[in-house]
Amino acid sequence: MRYSLAMLILFFAACVEAGGDALIRLGLRSPSHVRMGLFFLLGGVMLALYGYTVNAPPWDFGRLIGVYVAFFFVLAQVISWLGFGHKPSGMVLLGGALIVAGGCIVSIAG
């Protein structure tokens, strides 16, 4: 599998995992049981899609996990900030920079 395609698939997987988590969070805070159920259902579908996305390709996911974690961290922070109003602190950004640097190192070393 081409490296660029693998990166695109990992980015998509991080989007659906972070998005599914966000939908579950919205469900937990929903004012009605109907909305809660809908958010849980949609979030569950997205999380299942994540599981399929990272396990279906013929790759060694263990070698790509560093890149995936970096993608997931960045996307989760963006969703948390834009979707829930939780701006990341300086320490979270510093830790995130280390996560992204580690993902780059693992990607290059892999």
N, C-alpha and C positions, 0 to 999 in steps of 0.2 A: 504494500500500500504506500502510495506517495506520502511524503511527510506533510505536505500542505493539506492534503485531504484528511489525514489523521488529525491535524490541528483544527480543521474546520469541524470535524465530527466531535472532537473534545469540547470545542467552544459551544456547539449546539447542546451537548450533554450537560454542560455546566449551566446553560440558560434554562433548560427544562428542570434541572434539579433545583436551582435557586428559585425559579418561578413556582415550582410545585411546593417548595417549603413556604414561600410567601403566601400562597393560596391557603395552605393549612393554617398559617398564622391568622389570616383574615377570617377563616372559619371559626377559629377559637374565640375571636372577638366579635363575632356577628351577633346582632341583637335578636335574630329569630332563628329557630331551629331549621327552617327551610333554607335560608341563606347559608347557615352553617353546613348543612348537608351538601348543598351544591358546591361550596368551596372545598369541602373535604373530597367530594367526588372528583372534581376537576384537578385538585392537587394530587390525588392518588393516581389519576391517569397520567399526569405529567411525570410523577416519580417512577411509575412503571415504564414510561417511555425512556426516561433516563437509564434505568436498568437495562433495558433492551439495547439502547444506543451504545453503551460502553461494553456490553458483553457479546453483541452479535458480530462485530468485525473480527477478522482473523489476526489479532495482534496480541502482543504481550502487554496487557494493561499495566502490569507492575512497572514496566519501563517507562510508561507515559504518565504515571500517577502524579509526578511532580508538576508537570505542565497543567494537568487537570486541576490540581489543587490551587494553583495560581489563578487559573481562569475562574474557578468557583469563588475564591476569595474576593476577587475584584467585582464579579457580578453580584455577589451577595451584599457587598458594601454599597454598590450603586442602588440596588433594590431597597436596601434598608434606608438609605438616605432619601431617595426620590419617592419611594412608596410609603415609608413610615415616618419620615422626618427625623431619622436618627443619624445625624452627621457624625462620621468617624472622628475620633479624637486623634491627637498627634501620635499617641502611643500605638493606636490601632494602625495608623498609616505607616509608622516605623516598622511594626511587626509585619504588616502587609508587604512592605518593600523587601523585607527578608524572605517572605514566602515567595514573592515573584522572582527574586534573585535565585532562590533555591530551585524553583521550577525551571529557570533558564539553565542553571548548572546541570540539573538532571537531564534536561533535553539535549544539551550539548554532549554530555558524557554518555548518553544512551546510545 
